[in-house]
Amino acid sequence: MGRRTLTNEVRRGFWRGVRAGLGSEAAARSVGVSGITGRRWFVQAGGMCPRSLDEPSGRYLTLAEREEIAIGLACEESIRSIARRLGRAPSTVSREVRRGSRRGHHAGRDRYRAVLAQHGAEERARRPKPTKLVRCPRLAAAVQARLEQHWSPEEIAGRLRLDFPDDEQMRISHETIYRALYVQGRGGLRRELTSCLRTGRAVRKPRGRRAPGEHDKIPDKVMISQRPAEAEDRAVPGHWEGDLLVGANNQSALGTLVERSTRFTLLLPLPHGYDAVSVRDAIIPAITALPAQLRRSLSWDQGSEMARHAEITIAADLPIYFCDPASPWQRGTNENTNGLLRQYFPKGTDLRHHSPEHLDAVTAELNGRPRKTLGWHTPAEALAALLSAPPTSSVATTT
């Protein structure tokens, strides 16, 4: 019995280490168990601390408090005296003693044992009950359908509030969706749906940072610090961010353009490579097809593929601004969008084999995904509202 309670405390310490940023093996060693055991705990839990191991809240008695109760009873201290010393209500201590003193048909103050009482409390607290996704098949079907469209759990949770504004049964948090996907035995969603998530992982892990690469010099570049202030607050549409999505062994790429205000995305096929001429010839027709009010600026990193930026500016009447080296946050909208695109174009694949029809389908699906920053509206909806608005108005979104 005592061994089981000790194991729960050790596991809590393990998850404290994980939450503090330690890897599973390091977190395991910090509480005195093997790295193999830590990896097994992490994988079995889907990378998420089980609810049964949540830190005890102040509402419930802790093992230390139960030990104080046992000491008080051994010293023949009254229930009220023990309660005052613990800062608890006498009724709380009285119930605890009754529960922790039962042995078969017998009960008594001398039978109370703190460790056994703690174990009993943890067993009662487990009380598994059906999750909301199990209780509401209609909600589960709606979540599953959106996962299969590669929406993130946060996008699903936010959009359901718009699609079912008066139906409380169709509410769910993104954490509940993650838990249903990652934690074994939660039910409601098939485990293989994790392949629809952006990462495609079956275990939840924190996102890492991509190491910054080297940047080639660009002749006559204008730095992003000189970009109009209106582009910064996203209040005025028509300011774009661009980048390359690179394939296996850096042998192929797709161009990506994202409008900062609406998050509307364009994909640029580059079947013959991503040298400066190819990128120029892909950007110009895509940009010139847009209405004039949507061609205000383009921000890019200092990759050599933009060596002919002056020709793009002249042909498309589009000023181009370059980010500082190793500063991907200066194109944060594009960086985020490229992360979404990796669901469709995984790293290590050849990007030359995607047909224009397939790229159009991916673009339509991505622009049909709800975005938190747009109040769970989609980029396509935001762009449509923008183009239908009077010429003097603009669509403002949050940063």
C-alpha positions in Angstrom: 0.0 0.0 0.0 2.7 2.4 1.0 4.7 1.6 -2.0 1.8 2.6 -4.3 1.4 6.0 -2.6 5.2 6.6 -2.9 5.0 5.8 -6.6 2.3 8.4 -7.1 4.5 11.0 -5.4 7.5 10.0 -7.5 5.4 10.3 -10.6 4.2 13.7 -9.6 7.9 14.7 -9.2 8.6 13.3 -12.7 5.9 15.5 -14.3 7.0 18.5 -12.3 10.4 18.0 -14.0 8.8 17.7 -17.4 6.8 20.9 -16.9 10.0 22.6 -15.9 11.5 21.8 -19.3 13.4 18.6 -18.5 13.4 15.7 -21.0 11.7 12.5 -19.9 15.0 10.8 -19.0 16.3 13.8 -17.1 13.0 14.2 -15.2 13.1 10.5 -14.3 16.6 10.6 -13.0 15.7 13.7 -10.9 13.3 11.6 -8.9 15.5 8.5 -8.7 14.1 6.3 -11.4 15.6 5.1 -14.6 15.5 6.9 -17.9 13.7 3.9 -19.5 11.0 4.2 -16.9 10.6 7.9 -17.5 10.3 7.4 -21.3 7.7 4.7 -20.7 5.6 7.0 -18.4 5.9 9.8 -21.0 4.8 7.7 -24.0 2.0 5.9 -22.1 0.6 9.3 -21.0 0.9 10.8 -24.5 3.2 13.5 -23.2 0.5 14.9 -20.8 0.4 14.5 -17.1 -2.5 12.1 -16.1 -5.3 13.8 -14.2 -4.9 11.2 -11.4 -1.4 12.7 -10.8 -2.4 16.4 -10.8 -1.0 18.3 -7.9 -3.3 18.2 -4.9 -5.3 21.5 -4.5 -5.8 23.2 -1.2 -9.3 21.8 -1.0 -8.0 18.3 -0.3 -6.0 17.0 2.6 -2.3 16.2 1.8 -0.2 13.3 2.9 1.6 15.6 5.3 -1.7 16.7 6.9 -2.8 13.1 7.2 0.4 12.4 9.0 -0.3 15.3 11.4 -3.7 13.8 12.0 -2.2 10.4 12.8 0.3 12.0 15.3 -2.5 14.0 17.0 -4.7 10.8 17.3 -1.7 8.9 18.8 -1.3 11.7 21.3 -5.0 11.5 22.2 -5.6 15.0 20.9 -9.2 16.1 20.2 -10.5 16.4 16.7 -11.1 20.2 17.2 -7.6 20.7 18.4 -6.1 18.8 15.4 -8.4 20.8 13.1 -7.2 24.2 14.6 -3.6 23.2 14.2 -4.1 22.3 10.5 -6.4 25.3 9.8 -9.1 22.9 8.7 -12.8 22.6 9.7 -13.4 20.0 12.5 -15.9 18.3 10.2 -13.2 17.7 7.6 -10.9 16.1 10.1 -13.7 14.0 11.6 -14.8 12.6 8.2 -11.1 11.9 7.4 -10.7 9.9 10.6 -13.9 7.9 10.0 -12.8 7.1 6.5 -9.2 6.3 7.3 -10.0 4.2 10.4 -12.3 1.6 8.8 -11.0 -2.0 8.7 -13.7 -4.4 7.7 -16.5 -4.1 10.2 -14.4 -2.3 12.8 -13.4 1.4 13.1 -11.6 3.4 15.7 -9.1 6.3 16.2 -6.3 3.8 16.9 -6.8 2.3 13.5 -6.1 5.4 11.5 -3.0 5.2 9.2 -1.9 8.2 7.2 -0.4 6.3 4.2 -3.4 4.0 3.9 -5.8 7.0 4.2 -3.8 8.8 1.4 -4.0 5.7 -0.8 -7.8 5.5 -0.2 -8.3 9.1 -1.0 -6.4 8.8 -4.3 -8.4 5.8 -5.3 -11.7 7.6 -4.6 -10.4 10.7 -6.5 -9.8 8.7 -9.7 -13.6 8.0 -10.2 -13.3 7.7 -14.0 -16.4 9.2 -15.8 -17.2 9.3 -19.5 -15.6 12.3 -21.3 -17.7 14.9 -23.1 -16.7 13.4 -26.4 -18.0 10.0 -25.4 -21.2 11.5 -23.9 -21.9 13.6 -27.0 -21.3 11.6 -30.3 -22.4 14.7 -32.3 -19.6 16.7 -30.8 -17.1 13.9 -31.4 -18.2 13.7 -35.0 -17.8 17.4 -35.5 -14.3 17.4 -33.9 -13.2 14.4 -36.0 -14.4 15.9 -39.3 -12.4 19.1 -38.6 -9.3 17.2 -37.6 -9.5 15.3 -40.9 -9.5 18.7 -42.6 -6.2 19.3 -40.7 -7.6 22.0 -38.4 -5.8 22.3 -35.1 -7.6 21.6 -31.8 -7.6 25.3 -30.9 -9.1 26.2 -34.3 -11.8 23.6 -33.8 -12.7 24.8 -30.3 -12.9 28.4 -31.5 -14.8 27.7 -34.6 -17.4 25.6 -32.9 -18.5 28.6 -30.9 -19.3 30.4 -34.1 -20.9 27.5 -35.9 -23.1 26.5 -32.8 -23.6 29.8 -30.9 -26.7 28.6 -29.0 -25.7 25.0 -28.4 -23.8 24.4 -25.1 -23.3 20.7 -26.0 -21.1 21.7 -28.9 -18.5 23.4 -26.7 -15.1 21.9 -26.0 -11.7 23.2 -25.1 -8.6 22.5 -27.2 -6.9 20.8 -24.2 -9.8 18.3 -24.0 -9.2 17.5 -27.7 -5.5 17.0 -27.1 -6.1 14.8 -24.1 -8.6 12.7 -26.1 -6.0 12.2 -28.8 -2.8 11.7 -26.7 -3.9 10.1 -23.4 -4.6 6.4 -23.7 -8.0 5.3 -22.6 -9.7 8.7 -22.7 -11.9 7.7 -25.7 -14.0 9.7 -28.0 -11.4 10.1 -30.8 -9.3 7.6 -32.7 -5.7 7.7 -31.7 -4.6 7.7 -35.4 -6.2 11.1 -35.8 -3.0 12.5 -34.3 -1.6 12.1 -37.9 -3.9 15.0 -38.9 -2.2 17.4 -36.5 0.4 19.8 -37.7 3.2 17.8 -36.1 1.8 14.4 -36.8 3.2 13.2 -33.5 1.4 10.6 -31.3 3.0 12.1 -28.2 2.7 15.7 -27.2 6.0 17.5 -27.1 7.0 21.2 -26.8 7.8 22.9 -30.1 11.5 23.5 -30.8 13.1 26.4 -32.6 14.5 26.1 -36.0 18.2 27.1 -36.1 18.7 30.3 -38.1 20.6 29.8 -41.4 23.1 31.8 -43.3 21.8 34.7 -45.4 23.3 35.9 -48.6 23.8 39.6 -49.3 21.1 41.2 -51.4 22.1 44.2 -53.6 20.3 47.5 -52.9 18.0 46.0 -50.3 15.7 48.2 -48.2 15.5 47.0 -44.6 12.2 46.2 -42.8 12.8 49.1 -40.4 11.8 51.4 -43.4 8.6 49.6 -44.0 5.5 51.9 -43.6 4.2 52.0 -40.0 0.7 51.0 -41.3 2.1 47.5 -42.1 3.0 46.9 -38.5 -0.4 47.2 -36.9 -2.1 45.2 -39.7 -4.9 47.8 -39.9 -4.3 48.4 -43.6 -4.4 45.3 -45.9 -2.1 44.6 -48.8 1.1 44.0 -46.9 2.5 40.6 -47.6 5.2 38.3 -46.1 7.0 35.8 -48.2 9.3 32.8 -47.9 10.3 29.5 -49.4 9.1 26.1 -48.2 12.1 23.9 -49.0 12.0 20.2 -49.8 14.3 17.2 -49.4 18.0 17.9 -49.6 17.3 21.5 -50.6 16.5 20.3 -54.1 13.0 21.6 -54.4 10.8 24.4 -53.0 7.5 26.2 -53.0 7.0 29.9 -52.6 4.6 31.2 -50.0 2.9 34.6 -49.7 0.8 35.5 -46.7 -1.2 38.8 -46.4 -0.7 40.2 -42.9 -4.2 41.5 -42.3 -6.3 38.6 -43.4 -3.7 35.8 -43.3 -4.8 34.9 -46.8 -2.2 32.6 -48.4 -0.9 32.1 -51.9 1.3 29.1 -53.0 3.9 29.7 -55.8 4.9 26.5 -57.7 8.6 26.4 -58.5 9.0 23.2 -60.6 12.3 24.3 -62.2 14.1 25.3 -59.0 14.2 28.3 -56.7 16.9 30.5 -58.1 16.4 34.3 -58.3 14.9 34.1 -61.8 12.4 31.3 -61.0 11.2 33.1 -57.9 10.9 36.4 -59.7 8.8 34.7 -62.5 6.6 33.1 -59.9 5.9 36.2 -57.8 5.2 38.7 -60.5 2.1 37.0 -62.0 0.7 36.1 -58.6 1.0 39.6 -57.3 -0.2 41.4 -60.4 -3.4 39.3 -60.4 -4.4 41.0 -57.1 -6.4 44.2 -56.8 -4.3 47.4 -56.4 -5.3 47.8 -52.8 -3.8 44.5 -52.0 -0.3 45.3 -53.4 1.3 47.6 -50.8 4.5 45.8 -49.7 6.3 42.5 -49.4 8.7 41.4 -46.6 11.2 38.6 -47.2 14.3 37.3 -45.5 17.8 37.8 -47.0 17.9 34.6 -49.1 19.6 34.7 -52.5 16.4 33.8 -54.3 15.4 37.5 -53.9 18.5 38.9 -55.7 16.2 40.2 -58.5 13.9 42.0 -56.1 14.2 45.3 -58.0 12.7 43.7 -61.1 9.8 42.4 -59.0 9.2 45.9 -57.6 9.2 47.5 -61.1 7.0 44.9 -62.7 4.4 44.5 -59.9 4.7 48.1 -58.4 5.4 46.4 -55.1 8.0 47.7 -52.6 10.1 44.9 -51.0 11.6 45.0 -47.6 14.2 42.7 -46.1 14.2 41.3 -42.5 17.3 41.4 -40.3 19.5 38.3 -40.3 18.3 35.5 -37.9 15.1 37.4 -37.1 12.2 35.1 -38.2 9.8 36.9 -35.9 9.8 39.8 -38.3 7.9 37.6 -40.6 5.9 35.9 -37.9 2.7 35.5 -40.0 4.6 33.7 -42.7 6.6 31.5 -40.3 3.3 30.4 -38.7 1.7 29.7 -42.1 4.7 27.6 -43.2 4.3 25.6 -40.1 0.7 24.9 -41.1 1.8 24.0 -44.6 4.2 21.3 -43.3 1.0 19.2 -42.6 0.6 19.1 -46.4 4.2 19.2 -47.5 6.3 17.3 -44.8 10.0 17.9 -44.4 12.1 15.6 -46.4 9.8 15.3 -49.4 10.2 16.3 -53.0 8.0 19.4 -53.7 8.4 19.3 -57.5 5.8 16.5 -57.9 2.8 18.5 -56.7 0.4 19.5 -59.5 -1.1 22.9 -59.8 -4.5 21.4 -59.0 -3.1 19.9 -55.8 -1.6 23.2 -54.8 -4.9 25.0 -55.5 -6.7 22.4 -53.3 -4.2 22.9 -50.4 -4.5 26.7 -50.8 -8.3 26.5 -50.6 -8.2 24.2 -47.5 -5.7 26.5 -45.7 -7.6 29.6 -46.5 -10.7 27.8 -45.2 -9.3 27.1 -41.7 -10.5 29.4 -38.9 -7.9 31.5 -37.2 -7.8 32.7 -33.6 -6.5 36.1 -34.6 -9.4 36.6 -36.9 -12.0 35.8 -34.2 -12.2 32.3 -35.6 -13.2 33.5 -39.1 -11.3 32.1 -42.0 -8.8 34.0 -44.2 -11.1 33.5 -47.2 -14.0 35.1 -45.2 -11.8 38.0 -44.1 -10.6 38.7 -47.6 -14.1 38.5 -49.0 -15.3 41.0 -46.3 -12.3 43.2 -47.2 -13.1 43.2 -51.0 -16.8 43.9 -50.4 -16.2 46.8 -48.0 -16.3 50.4 -49.2 -13.0 51.7 -50.6 -12.4 53.9 -47.6 -12.7 51.2 -44.9 -10.3 48.5 -43.9 -10.3 45.3 -42.0 -8.5 45.4 -38.7 -7.3 42.3 -36.9 -5.4 41.6 -33.8 -1.7 41.1 -33.9 
